[in-house]
Each structure stands twice: as C-alpha cells, then as structure tokens.
Amino acid sequence: MKKILAFALITILCSSCDSDDDNSNNPNLPSVRFNLEVNLNLPQFNSLEFPGNSEVITTDGVGVKGVIIYNIDNSLFSAFELSDPNIPPSSCSALKINGINAESDCGNDNVYEIINGQQLEGEGGFPLLRYQIRKQGNLLLVSN
C-alpha cells in the first residue's frame, strides 16, 4: 500500500510540474528562438574579457530588441533580453545600459539590474527575460 501511495504522489507531483521553456509568462514579450555564439577573441567583444563589463548585441533575429551580456567573474555570465519586460515592444522599449543597470527610455522610470534581472524601480513587476548562457573555451553560447 505504501508503494502505491508513493507512486501516486510522485505521479501527481510530476504531472503538476509545468515547463516554461516555450513561455516566459510575460504577455509583453513575444517568444523568439535564437542561438548566438559570441567569440571573445574578436575585438568587438573585448569588454567581455573583464568582470563587471557588459555588451549589448542587437543583431537581427537575436532576441526581441537584442541581448545584454554581463561578465560576472570570467567564468559566470548573465544574458537578458534588451526589451523592457513591462511594456510591449515599441520604438522606445530597448533598454539603455548604465553600469550594472538597464534603464527604460519610455517615461516609466523602469530600472533593472543586469546581474540578476530584477526590477529595481518603476512600474510593472516582470523581471528581465533571462536567456541561457554558457562559456565554452573562448565562446559564449546564448540561446532561449
């Protein structure tokens, strides 16, 4: 009987888990699939060789408005969507980077931290949309 109850409990727990791989649960940001390789040997990414520096990549097809990459400690990096997650994409929704903060230009005073993606000030409540990032040699592999 204990085995049946344990199996039933495990089955219920596993079936109640919900994958958010395809959905950020944010109605403001459309789902965009991409894979990006950033070669740290290239001069345009030189700033990412040093902890505390960031780089904004706005290549077509990479994210909604682009991607922010931040070097935390040379082995750990963060990658987030450049769009303000609390407003629909528009001409002003791309965030501006100021140190470790990403700031909105849409008149809503939204400010986010690019290390962990949390909103520091402003309206809404959605954090920055996090992308997967891993370092493989001198390559950073970013995807969603």
Salt bridges, closest charged atoms under 4 A:
ASP22 OD1 - ARG33 NH2 2.15
